[in-house]
Amino acid sequence: MQTLPLPDDSVLAGWATALNDAGHWAYVLDASWRYAFVTDELRLDVGDTGAVTVAPLGSHLFSAEAWRFFEGPIGASMDGWLSWLSTIGPHVLATTPGGRVALRSLVDPNIATFIDELEPEALSHARTTKFTYTFAGNVVVSESTFIPVNDSEGQPLGGCILIKPAAGMSRLAAAAATADLSHLERMRVVAAADRRPSAILMADVEASAQLARPLSSSQYFTFVRRFVRTSDACIIDEHGVVGRHAGDGIVAFFLADTAGSESAAARSCIAAARNLRGALSETVQHGAVPLSELSVRFGLHWGATLYVGAILSAGRSEVTALGDEMNEAARIEACASGGRILASKALVERLNRSDAQALGLDPTRAVYTPLAELPTATDKARRDAPAIAVSDLSDLVT
């Protein structure tokens, strides 16, 4: 995205650069309490990525223009905005030429009467207040910290407002510190649900109940955790998006939009499945599950009309997809017993020559079998997707 121009004042420009480079949500205000800068990360959260910003640059901190921004793209509540006013307002009043009368003329008419309740106070230290806004349809609370900025002689130059989720850093670190940044960017792409042509990977441990029976719950949980971590790493390394986890079952999406083409998405999907199967021996190393008893089914399919998006709730964040192809992919995976990688004709024929060669595959030699005719076909596959043509990728090696 295009970063906004830095403030004219060198000190404020330094603050803006440091906050932006560190990835903070932050605003920088000038000596007249106008918005002088908004960080990239904050703008990204409101879909503001172009050269023309929707942020209220040049407008007063509490102006009508600022309120339209907070009420609209930010989804702020009036209570949250008034909380800012009660926290920062005394300092703004103390440093505004013309005092209370001048400040009343600058602010949104809806809050002008609240100016009369403020007592001027020049702040020499930071102040924090809670700020409520709407995110993904939920009302959430953030912590907003105002830091006054002065020049070398102690005269006010303005200030910075740093914003963070209400959760403490220990909780935020536990949720995100180990996350892959490129995967987070792909997660951002699917934050808004839409039609997204994608390759689908589904994998599941075969006969998991039988595998778990002789083990303690702790031993099997350790295996599942290693399997899921390995699966996610293989998906992320091939530029995919991790979908839901259901016990020892996984789902992943490889978007044509982020891969660059449908062929590249199909290639990444196949490579991730192969890499995961190849990593199983390392996954069970030093564990209680013997490799000789571990078998993972893989079902790969192409979703031309998938509706993909993120679901955020108070309990979790998850990328999911809707569409007939999701049900078909599940049927393909259920038929892939014996640790096979079954890929649909719709997926394999997305590969162009160079991507197929990179995988060591020759799609021109492919022989497809309808799911209903496979010896391993399940009742659901015969009922729901009997005509879906699939091929075992091990038969396509050049």
N, C-alpha and C positions, 0 to 999 in steps of 0.2 A: 504494500500500500504506500501511498505518498504521505510522508510526514509533513505536518503543518509547519509554516515558517516560524522560526524562533522569535521570541520577543526582542525588541530593539535594545533594551537594557542588557548589558553584558552579564550582570549578576543573575538576573532572571533567566537569561538564555542559558547560563550554566546550570541552574536548577532544572530547567526544562529538559536539557540534554541528558543530565544524570538520571532523572526520573523516567524519561522515555527509554533510555538504554537499558535500565533495570527492569523494564516491563511493568511498571506500576500503573494502576488507575490513578490519574492525577490531573488537576487543573493548576495552572499558574495564573495569578492575578497581578495586574500592574498597580501602580501607586494610586490610580483613580478607581480601583476595584472593578476594573473591566477584565473580562476573560482574555488573556494574552496567549494562552497555549493550552491544548488538550492532548494528552498522550495517545499514542497509537493504540495501545491496548484498550483504553476506555472507548475510543471511537469504534474499534472493531466490534465491541459488544453491542453497539447500536447499528451495525451495518454501514458505518460511515467510512468508506474506503477511497473515495474519489478525491480529485483535486479541489472540488468545491465541498466544503464541510457544512454539516447541519449544526455544528456546535456554535454557540452564540459569541464568537470572537468579536471583541470590540464592545460588547454589551456589558452593562453593569451587572455585578454579581446577583442583585435582586431585582433586575429589570423584568418587564413584561416579556421581552424576547427570551430571557433566560428561563422564565417560568414555562414558556411554550416548549422549550427544549426539554426541560425536566419532566413536564407533564406528558409530553408526547413520546419521543424516542426512549427516554430513560424510564418512564413509567413511575415517576416519583409521586408520593402523596403530598398533599398540602401540609400535613402534620410534619413530615420529614423536612420540608423546606423551611417551615417555621422554626424547627429545631435548629437548623443552620443559622437562621436569623437571630435566635436568642443566644447562640453560642458565639458567633462571629460579629453580630450586629453592633455590640458595644464598641468594639475596636474600629469597625467601619465608621461608626458615628464619630468617634473621637478623632479620626484622621480625615474626615471629609470637610473641605473648605465650605464654609457657610452653614455647617452644623446640621441640626435637625431639619430645618426648613429645606435646605438644599437636598438632603438625603431623601426626604419625602417626595420630592419632585423627580427623583431618579428611579425609584422602585416601582414595582408593579402596583397599580392602584388597589388591588385586592389585599395587599399587606401594608399599605401606607399607614393605616391607623396603628399598627403594631410598633411603628417607629417611635410613637409617643411613649411607649412603655420601656424603651431602652435607656440606660444610663451610660454615658460615654466612659470608656475604659480602654486605655492603650495597653495592649497585651505585649508582654515581653517573653512569653513562653507559649508552647503549643496547647491547644484545646481540642478535645475529642467529643463528638456527639454521635448519636445513632441516627441513621438515615434509612428510611424505608422506600422501597421501589419494587417494581414488578419485573420478574425475570422468568421467562418460559411459562408465563401464566400464573406464577406463584408470587405472593407478596413475601419479600425477604427483607432482612435487616442487615445493614452494613455499618461499619464503623468509619466515620469521617473525621480525619485529624487535620486541623488547620495549623499551619506553621507560619508565623510572621517572618517576613524577610526585610532586613534593614540594610542600608548602605554602610560604608566604612565609618561614617560619623554617627551611626545609630538612627538615621532618619528612615521612616518607613518607605519601602520600595513596593510593597504589595504583600503577597503571600502565596503559599501553595496549599492545596487541599488534597490530601492523600486518602484514598478510599480502599477498604478491604472488606471481604466478607466477615460476618460476625464471628465465624469460627476462628479459634486461635491458631497460631502457626504450627503447633504440634499436630493438630488435626488436619490442617491444610497439607502439611508435609506428608503425613501418612497417606493422604488421598492422592497426591500429585507428584511428590518428589521423585518417584521412580518412573514416572510416565515418560514415554518417548515423545519428544517435542514434535516430530514430524507426524506422529499419529494424532496428537492433539490438534494439529492443524487440519488433518483430514476429518477429525470429529467436528471441527468448526464448520466445515463444508456441509455436513449433513445435519447441522443444528436445526435448519429449517427443512421440514419434510417436503419432498418433491419426487417426481419421476426421475429415476437415475438408473440408466442401463448399467448392469453390474454382473460380474461373475460371482457365483455363490459357492461357498465351500461349507459343507457340513461334515462333521466327523464325530464318531462316538465309539467308546470302548465296547467291544463285543462281549456279551455274556458277563457284564460287569457284576451282576448279583452273585454269580458263581465264583467270580474272581475274588470278590470281597468276603465271601463266606468264611474262609479259614483264617482271615486276618482280623486283628483288633480294629476298632473304629479309628483309632489313632494312626495305625499303620496304613490303612486304606486312604485316610484323609491326606496323609503325607504324599502318597502316590498321586492322588487327584490334584493336589496343589502343584506338584512338579509337572504333571501332564498339562495342566492349564497354563502354567507359566511358559512351558516350552512351546505350546500351541500358539499362544499370543506372540511370542518372540518370532516364530516362523511367519506368522501372518504379517506382523509389523515390518519385518525385514524385507518382505515382498510388497510393501506399500499398500497393504490392505487395511480394512477397518474391522476391528474386533466387534462382533455382535454379542449375542447373549451366551451365557454359560448356564447349562442346566446339568448339574452334577458333573459327570465326565464327558458331557456332550458339548460341542462348540459349534459356533456359526461365525462365518466371516464374509465380508463383502469386498470386492475389488472393483472400484468404480471406474468406468470408462473416463469420466471427467478428470479424475486425479491421476490415472495411469497414463493418459495421453491419447489412448485409442482403445477400441474394443479388443483388438488383438493383444495389446499390452496387458489389458486387464485379465484376459483369458490366460495369457502366459504366466502372470503373477499368481493366479489362482492355482494352476497346475504345479508351479514350482513350490508354492507354500505347502501343498499337500505332500509332495515328494519329500521336501525337507523335514516335515514333521514325522513322516514314516521312518525316515533315515535317522531321526534323533531319538527314536523310542528306546534304543539300547542305553543311551546316556540317561534318559529319563528314569529308567528303573535301576540304574546302577546304585549299588549299596542300599537298595530298598528291599521290601518284603515281597514285591510282585516279580515273579520270574519272567524273563523275556519270552521264554518258550510258551508261556500261557497267555501272553498279551497279544491281542489282535484288535486293530482299530479299523473300522469301516469308514470309507471316504466316499461322499457323493458330491460331484461337481456339476454345476448346471449354469445356464445363462439366463439372466432375468432381463428381458428386453423392456418390460413394462413395470419393473419393481417400483414401489413407492417406499423410499428409504428416508428415515429421519431419526432424530434422537428423541427419546422420552426421558424427561427430567421430572423427578418427583422428590418428595422430602426424604425418600429413602435411598435413591440410587439414580445413576445416569446410565442409559443403555441405548445402543443403536439397534434398531430393528427394521424390518421390511415387511410389506404386505404385497400379496399378489399370488396368482396361481403358481408361478414358478417356485415359490417358497415351498408349497405343498409338494410339488413335483420333485424338488431337490431332496426333501425328506424321504420320499419314496425311493429315490435312487440310492441314497445312503443306506437305507434299511436293507436293500438288496445286495449290498457290497460285502457280504460276509466272507470270512477268510482273509481279512486284511487287504482287500482289493481297493483300488482307486477306480471307481466307475465315473466316467465323464459322459455327459450327454452330447449328442451330435450337434446340438445348438451351440455348445461351448467349444468343442474341438474345431468346428468349422469357422469359428471366429478368428483362428490363428492365421496370420499371413505367413509367407514362406520363411522370412527371417526369424520370426518368433518361434515357429515350429522347429526350425533347425537349431536354435539356441537351446531348446528343450530336448533335442535328439529325437524328435517325433516326425513321422511322415503321415500326415492326415490322408494323403491319397491312397494309402494302403489300409485305411480303417475299415473294419467290418463291424456294423452295428446290429444290436439285437434289441428288439422291443422288451421292455421290462417284464411283460407278462410271459415271455418265452424263456426267461432265465430260470435255471434250475433252483436258484435261490430267491425267486420272486416271492414276496409276501402277499398275503391276502389283500392288504391295503393297496399295494402296488398294482395288483391285477384289477382291483376295483376302481382306483382313482387315476392311475396313469399307465394303463396297459400299453399304450402305443409309443411312449417316450423311448427313443432309440438311444442306447448307451454302448460304450466300448470300454474295455479294460485297458487302461493306458499302458500296461506292460506289453500289450500286443502291438503297440504303435512305435516301438523303438526302431530307429533307422539302422 
